[in-house]
Amino acid sequence: MKRKSKSEARRWLLQAKHDLDDANFSLEGERFNLACFLSQQAAEKALKAFLIENKEDQWGHSVAELCEAAYLQKHI
């Protein structure tokens, strides 16, 4: 099971990196609304990768709630 969660976490983190690259590209093209959206997506996916790596099933789209779950995961 640990192996699956590690590969799943890597998949989420890789997608987060791609979203961040796309956000930077959009920013350079002054597509600010798209850059903001993709930045939010990158943050969400990176947090989910962290939570999956730490065996926490936390889903949703609120970056604030995912941050709280990640904080609690590291301080329990």
Secondary structure, 3 states (H helix, E strand, C coil): CHHHHHHHHHHHHHHHHHHHHHHHHHHHCCCHHHHHHHHHHHHHHHHHHHHHHCCCCCCCCCHHHHHHHHHHHHCC
